[in-house]
Amino acid sequence: MQKRLRTILTVVLSIILVLSAGMLVHQQFSRRNAVRAADQAMALAGISTAPQDKPTLPEEPTIPEQPTNETPTIIEDETPPLSELPKELIPSLDRPGVWQDAPVTDDPYMDLLAETDLAALREINEDVLGWIIIPDTYVNHPLMDGDDNSFYLDHAWDRTPSFYGSVFLEQQSSSDLTDFNTILYGHNMGDENIFGSLKHYNDEAYWKEHPYVYIVDDRGVHRYEIFAAYEASIRSIVYVLDFDDDLRERFIEAAVEHSVIDTGITPVITNRILTLSTCTGYTKNTRWVVQARLVSARDAE
């Protein structure tokens, strides 16, 4: 009887060992595939990661002074977004200026990223919406706009299977990034790839070194200023997509209140918010989010 039990145990352990080895091989293969896809994307888009090619930004982010007792003046933008223009008008606009959300700055990254070749990426996959980068971090990827919120969880930007997945736009968010709250998803990878480095925004020193998120799309380069980072429930206001003014105020208040870093930045309801969402690794019911507001834009040439 004991001999039989030892035999069964040996077989079970052997199966576990084979399965574990198989999973390890699969993970290594997927990682190599993810690295290959990332290198290919940067080469096609013309994105350089060489330190000597990176312009130096100011050490301290620009933090606007906040009035203590005064209600901020809200200036309504009467310029309609592209999504609201008549369809017959849009093709005639080779260089629409209607989308610009804030004054263009002399930020050197704006010029550098303006050369990103999105057309080359779309020759391989038309789902490429743009490019997202947080300089000097692992967040440096094509931004995908798929048909659902599942495909790019386990596919690289070129549609090859990969448990690294991709950075992708929430299905219900507008592709022109004009929503009050635009949500992007990406995995929290152990090697800090995709959105794995976002966890470092629990440290104010890290935020000061990496205060901006840049997104390149067909309209140009958008610069977002990070103002909050915290753990949020999947049922929280973070994931609301339809807002009235009251809900926008509550959204901003909740973000500033729950942020684990004090940036001194408080958006107003006319700002456009970018929410980067990744898993925490602790529970399926919460996510780690980093939020930024649009502060400047450079239109496409």
VOBA-1610 file (N, C-alpha, C; in pm, whole numbers, padded with zeros to 5 digits, always signed):
BEGIN
Met+00082-00121+00000Met+00000+00000+00000Met+00086+00127+00000Gln+00189+00127+00085Gln+00278+00243+00091Gln+00354+00260-00040Lys+00392+00148-00101Lys+00463+00155-00229Lys+00375+00218-00336Arg+00247+00181-00334Arg+00152+00237-00430Arg+00134+00387-00409Leu+00125+00428-00282Leu+00112+00570-00253Leu+00234+00649-00297Arg+00354+00589-00275Arg+00477+00656-00319Arg+00478+00671-00471Thr+00429+00568-00541Thr+00425+00573-00688Thr+00331+00683-00736Ile+00212+00690-00673Ile+00116+00794-00709Ile+00173+00933-00681Leu+00236+00947-00564Leu+00294+01075-00527Leu+00403+01116-00624Thr+00486+01018-00664Thr+00593+01046-00761Thr+00536+01093-00894Val+00429+01026-00938Val+00366+01065-01065Val+00308+01205-01057Val+00240+01234-00945Val+00181+01366-00927Val+00288+01475-00927Leu+00396+01451-00851Leu+00505+01548-00845Leu+00570+01567-00981Ser+00582+01459-01056Ser+00640+01467-01190Ser+00554+01552-01281Ile+00422+01533-01271Ile+00330+01612-01353Ile+00339+01760-01317Ile+00344+01788-01185Ile+00356+01927-01140Ile+00486+01989-01191Leu+00594+01911-01186Leu+00724+01961-01234Leu+00720+01991-01382Val+00659+01901-01458Val+00650+01922-01604Val+00565+02045-01635Leu+00452+02059-01565Leu+00366+02174-01587Leu+00435+02304-01549Ser+00509+02302-01437Ser+00582+02421-01393Ser+00689+02460-01494Ala+00760+02358-01543Ala+00863+02384-01644Ala+00800+02441-01771Gly+00684+02385-01808Gly+00614+02433-01926Gly+00570+02577-01911Met+00519+02612-01792Met+00477+02749-01767Met+00596+02844-01771Leu+00709+02801-01716Leu+00829+02884-01716Leu+00876+02910-01858Val+00876+02804-01940Val+00917+02819-02080Val+00822+02914-02152His+00691+02897-02124His+00592+02984-02188His+00612+03130-02148Gln+00641+03155-02020Gln+00662+03291-01974Gln+00786+03353-02037Gln+00893+03273-02046Gln+01015+03324-02108Gln+00993+03356-02255Phe+00920+03267-02322Phe+00889+03289-02464Phe+00804+03415-02480Ser+00704+03431-02392Ser+00617+03547-02400Ser+00695+03675-02371Arg+00788+03667-02276Arg+00868+03786-02245Arg+00955+03825-02364Arg+01019+03725-02427Arg+01101+03755-02545Arg+01014+03814-02656Asn+00894+03761-02669Asn+00802+03810-02771Asn+00762+03954-02742Ala+00740+03986-02614Ala+00702+04121-02575Ala+00817+04219-02602Val+00939+04177-02569Val+01056+04263-02593Val+01074+04287-02743Arg+01059+04179-02821Arg+01072+04192-02966Arg+00967+04289-03021Ala+00843+04273-02976Ala+00736+04360-03024Ala+00761+04505-02984Ala+00809+04527-02862Ala+00837+04663-02815Ala+00949+04727-02896Asp+01057+04652-02920Asp+01169+04704-02999Asp+01124+04738-03141Gln+01042+04649-03198Gln+00992+04672-03333Gln+00906+04798-03338Ala+00820+04816-03237Ala+00733+04933-03234Ala+00814+05061-03226Met+00915+05065-03137Met+00996+05186-03122Met+01074+05217-03249Ala+01122+05112-03316Ala+01196+05133-03441Ala+01107+05190-03549Leu+00987+05134-03562Leu+00895+05180-03665Leu+00846+05321-03637Ala+00818+05349-03510Ala+00765+05481-03473Ala+00873+05588-03468Gly+01000+05547-03465Gly+01108+05644-03457Gly+01130+05695-03317Ile+01091+05614-03216Ile+01111+05651-03077Ile+01250+05607-03034Ser+01328+05699-02980Ser+01463+05667-02934Ser+01467+05664-02782Thr+01537+05565-02727Thr+01552+05558-02581Thr+01694+05590-02538Ala+01779+05631-02631Ala+01917+05662-02597Ala+01921+05787-02508Pro+01994+05781-02394Pro+01998+05895-02302Pro+02041+06025-02368Gln+02135+06016-02464Gln+02184+06139-02524Gln+02078+06205-02614Asp+01974+06127-02649Asp+01869+06182-02732Asp+01755+06241-02651Lys+01764+06232-02520Lys+01656+06279-02435Lys+01684+06419-02384Pro+01602+06515-02421Pro+01620+06650-02366Pro+01592+06651-02217Thr+01652+06745-02150Thr+01638+06754-02004Thr+01524+06848-01968Leu+01434+06798-01885Leu+01323+06879-01836Leu+01362+06947-01705Pro+01291+07051-01666Pro+01318+07113-01535Pro+01305+07010-01424Glu+01387+07025-01320Glu+01384+06929-01210Glu+01251+06932-01136Glu+01193+07049-01122Glu+01067+07061-01049Glu+00953+07083-01146Pro+00841+07011-01129Pro+00726+07036-01214Pro+00663+07170-01180Thr+00597+07226-01278Thr+00530+07353-01255Thr+00399+07328-01182Ile+00387+07381-01061Ile+00267+07363-00980Ile+00199+07498-00965Pro+00084+07514-01028Pro+00016+07644-01020Pro-00030+07675-00879Glu-00025+07801-00844Glu-00074+07841-00713Glu-00225+07827-00708Gln-00273+07775-00597Gln-00416+07754-00581Gln-00474+07862-00489Pro-00580+07929-00530Pro-00643+08027-00442Pro-00700+07960-00319Thr-00692+08027-00206Thr-00737+07965-00081Thr-00886+07983-00059Asn-00937+08101-00085Asn-01078+08126-00054Asn-01160+08164-00176Glu-01096+08174-00290Glu-01167+08218-00409Glu-01207+08099-00496Thr-01322+08109-00556Thr-01367+08007-00650Thr-01297+08031-00783Pro-01229+07930-00839Pro-01156+07953-00964Pro-01251+07991-01077Thr-01205+08082-01161Thr-01284+08124-01275Thr-01278+08015-01383Ile-01395+07974-01427Ile-01403+07869-01529Ile-01431+07933-01663Ile-01342+07912-01758Ile-01358+07967-01891Ile-01409+07857-01983Glu-01527+07875-02035Glu-01586+07774-02122Glu-01520+07778-02259Asp-01483+07662-02310Asp-01424+07651-02443Asp-01536+07628-02543Glu-01558+07726-02631Glu-01667+07715-02726Glu-01625+07641-02853Thr-01501+07602-02863Thr-01455+07530-02982Thr-01496+07384-02973Pro-01571+07333-03068Pro-01617+07194-03060Pro-01503+07097-03086Pro-01504+06980-03021Pro-01405+06877-03052Pro-01432+06817-03189Leu-01334+06747-03243Leu-01349+06687-03376Leu-01470+06595-03383Ser-01500+06526-03272Ser-01610+06430-03272Ser-01745+06497-03295Glu-01754+06630-03271Glu-01880+06700-03286Glu-01890+06779-03416Leu-01785+06778-03495Leu-01787+06848-03622Leu-01863+06767-03726Pro-01925+06833-03824Pro-01991+06759-03931Pro-01892+06667-04002Lys-01934+06545-04031Lys-01843+06447-04091Lys-01787+06494-04224Glu-01867+06568-04300Glu-01820+06613-04431Glu-01712+06719-04421Leu-01700+06781-04302Leu-01600+06886-04283Leu-01465+06830-04244Ile-01464+06721-04165Ile-01341+06668-04109Ile-01236+06631-04214Pro-01270+06562-04324Pro-01167+06526-04422Pro-01097+06645-04485Ser-01164+06763-04485Ser-01103+06879-04548Ser-01005+06951-04456Leu-00996+06907-04331Leu-00907+06973-04235Leu-00775+06898-04229Asp-00677+06945-04305Asp-00547+06878-04306Asp-00473+06902-04175Arg-00499+07016-04117Arg-00431+07048-03992Arg-00527+07124-03901Pro-00623+07055-03845Pro-00724+07124-03764Pro-00664+07186-03639Gly-00700+07311-03613Gly-00652+07376-03492Gly-00758+07380-03385Val-00873+07318-03410Val-00984+07330-03316Val-00965+07246-03192Trp-00870+07154-03194Trp-00861+07061-03082Trp-00772+07109-02970Gln-00691+07211-02993Gln-00590+07248-02895Gln-00654+07289-02762Asp-00608+07228-02655Asp-00672+07245-02525Asp-00603+07346-02435Ala-00479+07376-02460Ala-00405+07466-02373Ala-00288+07524-02451Pro-00227+07632-02403Pro-00116+07692-02475Pro+00000+07594-02496Val+00061+07602-02611Val+00178+07519-02639Val+00297+07572-02559Thr+00375+07481-02500Thr+00491+07522-02422Thr+00617+07498-02502Asp+00731+07534-02444Asp+00859+07510-02508Asp+00921+07379-02462Asp+00839+07289-02408Asp+00883+07158-02362Asp+00950+07084-02479Pro+01078+07048-02467Pro+01149+06984-02579Pro+01092+06849-02618Tyr+01026+06780-02526Tyr+00966+06651-02560Tyr+00853+06668-02661Met+00787+06783-02659Met+00678+06806-02753Met+00728+06798-02896Asp+00844+06860-02920Asp+00902+06857-03054Asp+00956+06718-03088Leu+01020+06655-02991Leu+01079+06524-03013Leu+00972+06421-03051Leu+00863+06421-02976Leu+00759+06322-02997Leu+00670+06353-03118Ala+00675+06477-03165Ala+00595+06513-03282Ala+00639+06436-03406Glu+00760+06380-03401Glu+00811+06305-03516Glu+00769+06159-03513Thr+00692+06117-03414Thr+00649+05977-03403Thr+00572+05935-03527Asp+00612+05823-03586Asp+00552+05774-03711Asp+00442+05672-03680Leu+00322+05722-03655Leu+00211+05633-03624Leu+00165+05555-03747Ala+00182+05615-03865Ala+00139+05548-03988Ala+00215+05417-04009Ala+00344+05417-03974Ala+00424+05295-03990Ala+00371+05184-03900Leu+00328+05220-03780Leu+00272+05121-03688Leu+00138+05068-03739Arg+00060+05155-03798Arg-00074+05115-03847Arg-00067+05027-03971Glu+00045+05025-04037Glu+00060+04932-04148Glu+00060+04788-04099Ile+00098+04771-03972Ile+00097+04637-03910Ile-00034+04614-03835Asn-00085+04717-03766Asn-00209+04701-03691Asn-00283+04834-03687Glu-00398+04838-03750Glu-00475+04962-03757Glu-00536+05001-03624Asp-00526+04914-03522Asp-00578+04947-03389Asp-00489+05044-03313Val-00373+05078-03368Val-00283+05172-03300Val-00347+05310-03298Leu-00378+05358-03177Leu-00436+05491-03161Leu-00328+05598-03153Gly-00217+05563-03086Gly-00110+05660-03068Gly+00006+05600-02994Trp+00074+05683-02919Trp+00189+05640-02838Trp+00181+05707-02702Ile+00216+05633-02598Ile+00218+05689-02462Ile+00358+05673-02404Ile+00405+05778-02338Ile+00539+05771-02278Ile+00544+05857-02152Ile+00605+05802-02048Ile+00648+05879-01931Ile+00800+05875-01937Pro+00865+05983-01973Pro+01008+05981-01998Pro+01089+05919-01884Asp+01191+05841-01925Asp+01284+05776-01833Asp+01216+05671-01745Thr+01108+05612-01794Thr+01043+05501-01725Thr+01015+05393-01830Tyr+00957+05282-01783Tyr+00921+05174-01874Tyr+00790+05201-01948Val+00722+05307-01915Val+00599+05342-01986Val+00640+05410-02116Asn+00646+05332-02223Asn+00693+05380-02353Asn+00641+05282-02458His+00511+05296-02492His+00445+05193-02571His+00346+05249-02671Pro+00314+05170-02773Pro+00199+05205-02857Pro+00073+05204-02770Leu-00019+05292-02802Leu-00149+05298-02733Leu-00253+05238-02826Met-00321+05134-02777Met-00412+05058-02860Met-00558+05096-02835Asp-00639+05085-02940Asp-00782+05112-02932Asp-00854+04993-02994Gly-00881+04893-02913Gly-00942+04770-02963Gly-01094+04774-02960Asp-01154+04661-02994Asp-01299+04650-02998Asp-01359+04617-02862Asp-01275+04578-02767Asp-01324+04542-02635Asp-01214+04567-02532Asn-01243+04531-02406Asn-01146+04551-02298Asn-01073+04423-02262Ser-01068+04326-02355Ser-01006+04198-02323Ser-00894+04158-02419Phe-00906+04191-02546Phe-00809+04140-02645Phe-00667+04180-02610Tyr-00644+04308-02578Tyr-00508+04355-02554Tyr-00460+04330-02412Leu-00538+04255-02335Leu-00488+04206-02207Leu-00383+04098-02227Asp-00395+04023-02337Asp-00300+03914-02362Asp-00248+03913-02505His-00241+04031-02566His-00183+04043-02700His-00094+04168-02706Ala+00019+04154-02772Ala+00107+04268-02794Ala+00044+04360-02899Trp+00106+04474-02919Trp+00050+04573-03012Trp+00036+04520-03153Asp+00120+04422-03192Asp+00115+04367-03327Asp+00023+04245-03335Arg-00057+04225-03231Arg-00159+04119-03224Arg-00100+03981-03195Thr+00029+03972-03165Thr+00085+03843-03128Thr+00050+03814-02982Pro+00022+03687-02947Pro-00012+03653-02809Pro+00101+03688-02713Ser+00066+03747-02600Ser+00165+03786-02500Ser+00094+03812-02369Phe+00140+03747-02260Phe+00074+03773-02132Phe+00112+03911-02079Tyr+00207+03980-02144Tyr+00236+04119-02109Tyr+00122+04210-02153Gly+00055+04172-02261Gly-00052+04255-02313Gly+00000+04387-02368Ser-00086+04487-02371Ser-00053+04619-02424Ser-00118+04726-02337Val-00083+04850-02364Val-00156+04963-02305Val-00272+04993-02399Phe-00393+04997-02344Phe-00507+05017-02433Phe-00613+05106-02371Leu-00692+05165-02459Leu-00796+05260-02421Leu-00922+05185-02377Glu-00984+05233-02268Glu-01115+05182-02230Glu-01209+05189-02349Gln-01280+05080-02375Gln-01363+05068-02493Gln-01463+05183-02506Gln-01517+05231-02392Gln-01619+05335-02398Gln-01562+05476-02394Ser-01430+05488-02380Ser-01369+05621-02384Ser-01358+05667-02530Ser-01365+05797-02551Ser-01357+05852-02686Ser-01216+05842-02740Ser-01205+05800-02864Ser-01073+05782-02926Ser-01000+05913-02948Asp-01072+06026-02944Asp-01006+06155-02961Asp-00958+06214-02828Leu-00972+06136-02719Leu-00922+06175-02587Leu-00987+06302-02532Thr-01109+06330-02575Thr-01174+06454-02533Thr-01270+06434-02416Asp-01281+06313-02363Asp-01367+06292-02246Asp-01311+06362-02124Phe-01399+06389-02028Phe-01351+06443-01901Phe-01258+06342-01834Asn-01292+06215-01839Asn-01208+06110-01780Asn-01177+06004-01884Thr-01055+06005-01936Thr-01010+05905-02032Thr-00931+05799-01957Ile-00970+05672-01972Ile-00909+05564-01896Ile-00823+05476-01986Leu-00700+05449-01941Leu-00609+05358-02010Leu-00574+05244-01917Tyr-00564+05122-01971Tyr-00532+05005-01892Tyr-00398+04944-01935Gly-00333+04878-01841Gly-00209+04805-01871Gly-00172+04718-01752His-00104+04607-01779His-00068+04514-01671His+00042+04571-01581Asn+00038+04531-01455Asn+00141+04564-01357Asn+00245+04452-01359Met+00337+04457-01453Met+00435+04348-01471Met+00546+04357-01368Gly+00594+04241-01324Gly+00697+04236-01222Gly+00828+04299-01264Asp+00857+04298-01396Asp+00981+04360-01443Asp+00961+04507-01478Glu+00847+04564-01436Glu+00812+04705-01451Glu+00768+04742-01592Asn+00758+04643-01681Asn+00712+04672-01816Asn+00564+04710-01815Ile+00515+04757-01930Ile+00379+04804-01950Ile+00348+04910-01842Phe+00263+04882-01743Phe+00235+04978-01637Phe+00297+04936-01503Gly+00395+04848-01507Gly+00456+04799-01384Gly+00529+04906-01304Ser+00576+05011-01370Ser+00651+05115-01298Ser+00559+05218-01232Leu+00429+05211-01258Leu+00338+05310-01199Leu+00332+05299-01047Lys+00367+05182-00994Lys+00363+05164-00847Lys+00457+05259-00775His+00558+05309-00845His+00654+05399-00781His+00595+05537-00752Tyr+00477+05564-00805Tyr+00414+05693-00778Tyr+00354+05701-00638Asn+00384+05603-00554Asn+00350+05618-00412Asn+00457+05699-00339Asp+00558+05744-00413Asp+00671+05819-00358Asp+00676+05956-00425Glu+00667+06062-00347Glu+00668+06197-00404Glu+00797+06228-00477Ala+00907+06173-00431Ala+01035+06197-00498Ala+01031+06141-00641Tyr+00970+06026-00657Tyr+00958+05966-00790Tyr+00868+06052-00878Trp+00758+06102-00821Trp+00670+06189-00898Trp+00743+06314-00945Lys+00824+06373-00858Lys+00896+06494-00897Lys+00993+06468-01011Glu+01045+06346-01019Glu+01137+06311-01127Glu+01064+06273-01255His+00937+06233-01242His+00859+06189-01359His+00719+06249-01351Pro+00706+06380-01367Pro+00578+06447-01341Pro+00480+06448-01458Tyr+00525+06408-01578Tyr+00441+06424-01695Tyr+00418+06293-01770Val+00299+06285-01830Val+00265+06177-01923Val+00242+06242-02059Tyr+00299+06182-02164Tyr+00279+06234-02299Tyr+00206+06131-02382Ile+00110+06178-02460Ile+00042+06092-02556Ile+00049+06158-02693Val+00088+06079-02791Val+00092+06124-02929Val-00024+06058-03003Asp-00103+06135-03076Asp-00204+06078-03163Asp-00207+06158-03292Asp-00309+06138-03375Asp-00313+06205-03506Asp-00326+06356-03494Arg-00370+06404-03379Arg-00388+06548-03362Arg-00264+06617-03309Gly-00167+06539-03262Gly-00044+06600-03212Gly+00004+06535-03084Val+00076+06613-03003Val+00134+06565-02878Val+00061+06632-02761His+00013+06550-02667His-00058+06600-02550His+00030+06578-02427Arg+00043+06680-02345Arg+00119+06666-02221Arg+00023+06672-02103Tyr+00031+06571-02015Tyr-00053+06564-01898Tyr+00034+06575-01774Glu-00016+06648-01674Glu+00054+06672-01549Glu-00006+06582-01440Ile+00075+06494-01384Ile+00027+06399-01284Ile-00008+06473-01155Phe-00128+06446-01102Phe-00171+06515-00980Phe-00212+06420-00868Ala-00231+06290-00897Ala-00276+06199-00792Ala-00236+06055-00824Ala-00217+05976-00717Ala-00188+05833-00731Ala-00242+05764-00606Tyr-00318+05656-00625Tyr-00378+05588-00510Tyr-00441+05456-00552Glu-00479+05376-00453Glu-00548+05250-00477Glu-00698+05277-00475Ala-00768+05227-00577Ala-00911+05255-00590Ala-00991+05127-00611Ser-01112+05126-00561Ser-01203+05014-00585Ser-01248+05015-00730Ile-01271+04896-00786Ile-01319+04887-00923Ile-01462+04941-00935Arg-01528+04965-00822Arg-01664+05020-00823Arg-01665+05168-00786Ser-01548+05229-00780Ser-01540+05368-00736Ser-01568+05464-00851Ile-01572+05592-00818Ile-01599+05698-00915Ile-01488+05707-01021Val-01373+05649-00992Val-01261+05650-01087Val-01304+05598-01224Tyr-01394+05499-01225Tyr-01428+05433-01349Tyr-01561+05480-01409Val-01610+05593-01359Val-01728+05655-01419Val-01686+05723-01550Leu-01773+05716-01650Leu-01741+05774-01780Leu-01836+05885-01822Asp-01952+05891-01759Asp-02052+05992-01795Asp-02067+06090-01679Phe-02036+06217-01702Phe-02028+06315-01593Phe-02116+06437-01618Asp-02177+06487-01510Asp-02227+06623-01509Asp-02130+06704-01423Asp-02152+06835-01409Asp-02057+06919-01337Asp-02040+06877-01192Asp-02152+06840-01128Asp-02145+06800-00987Asp-02059+06675-00971Leu-02076+06579-01061Leu-02000+06455-01051Leu-01852+06480-01083Arg-01825+06574-01171Arg-01686+06609-01199Arg-01618+06664-01073Glu-01688+06750-01001Glu-01631+06805-00878Glu-01605+06695-00776Arg-01698+06603-00763Arg-01681+06491-00670Arg-01565+06402-00712Phe-01551+06382-00841Phe-01441+06302-00895Phe-01306+06363-00857Ile-01292+06493-00878Ile-01167+06563-00846Ile-01141+06560-00696Glu-01243+06587-00617Glu-01228+06586-00472Glu-01182+06448-00423Ala-01241+06342-00478Ala-01205+06207-00435Ala-01060+06175-00472Ala-01018+06217-00591Ala-00882+06189-00636Ala-00779+06259-00546Val-00801+06387-00520Val-00707+06463-00437Val-00706+06410-00294Glu-00824+06375-00243Glu-00834+06327-00106Glu-00764+06193-00088His-00779+06102-00184His-00724+05968-00169His-00578+05955-00215Ser-00527+06055-00282Ser-00390+06046-00333Ser-00289+06026-00220Val-00196+05935-00241Val-00092+05909-00141Val+00025+06004-00156Ile+00024+06083-00262Ile+00127+06187-00280Ile+00057+06323-00284Asp+00122+06421-00226Asp+00068+06557-00223Asp+00138+06639-00330Thr+00072+06653-00444Thr+00133+06725-00556Thr+00103+06874-00552Gly+00004+06913-00474Gly-00036+07052-00470Gly-00118+07094-00591Ile-00155+06998-00674Ile-00229+07026-00797Ile-00374+06982-00780Thr-00467+07073-00805Thr-00609+07041-00801Thr-00672+07080-00934Pro-00714+06984-01013Pro-00777+07017-01142Pro-00909+07091-01121Val-00960+07150-01228Val-01093+07210-01229Val-01179+07129-01324Ile-01310+07152-01320Ile-01402+07064-01393Ile-01391+07077-01544Thr-01324+07181-01593Thr-01307+07194-01737Thr-01180+07125-01786Asn-01098+07076-01695Asn-00979+07001-01735Asn-01018+06866-01793Arg-00926+06809-01871Arg-00942+06673-01919Arg-00848+06584-01840Ile-00903+06479-01783Ile-00828+06391-01693Ile-00790+06262-01765Leu-00667+06219-01741Leu-00618+06092-01791Leu-00599+05999-01671Thr-00664+05883-01673Thr-00652+05786-01565Thr-00578+05663-01615Leu-00460+05636-01559Leu-00384+05515-01591Leu-00416+05412-01484Ser-00466+05296-01527Ser-00516+05196-01432Ser-00442+05064-01449Thr-00397+05007-01337Thr-00330+04878-01340Thr-00368+04801-01214Cys-00342+04670-01214Cys-00378+04591-01096Cys-00280+04619-00982Thr-00326+04590-00861Thr-00243+04613-00742Thr-00159+04491-00707Gly-00206+04374-00748Gly-00137+04250-00711Gly-00184+04193-00579Tyr-00275+04265-00512Tyr-00323+04221-00381Tyr-00463+04160-00388Thr-00550+04223-00463Thr-00689+04179-00469Thr-00746+04211-00607Lys-00847+04136-00646Lys-00911+04159-00776Lys-01007+04277-00771Asn-01035+04329-00652Asn-01137+04432-00638Asn-01081+04574-00634Thr-00949+04588-00641Thr-00891+04722-00640Thr-00790+04736-00754Arg-00763+04860-00788Arg-00664+04893-00890Arg-00576+05007-00840Trp-00454+05012-00890Trp-00366+05124-00863Trp-00383+05222-00979Val-00414+05347-00947Val-00438+05445-01052Val-00344+05564-01036Val-00301+05616-01148Val-00224+05739-01155Val-00303+05832-01246Gln-00331+05953-01197Gln-00415+06044-01273Gln-00342+06173-01306Ala-00369+06224-01424Ala-00303+06345-01472Ala-00405+06432-01544Arg-00376+06562-01551Arg-00463+06653-01623Arg-00389+06710-01744Leu-00462+06733-01851Leu-00403+06790-01970Leu-00363+06934-01945Val-00237+06968-01975Val-00190+07104-01951Val-00140+07173-02077Ser-00102+07097-02179Ser-00058+07161-02302Ser-00065+07063-02419Ala-00061+07117-02539Ala-00071+07033-02657Ala+00002+07099-02773Arg+00056+07015-02860Arg+00124+07063-02981Arg+00054+06999-03099Asp-00004+07080-03188Asp-00083+07023-03296Asp+00006+06957-03401Ala-00053+06861-03471Ala+00020+06784-03573Ala+00047+06872-03693Glu+00158+06842-03758Glu+00194+06919-03878Glu+00149+06845-04003
//
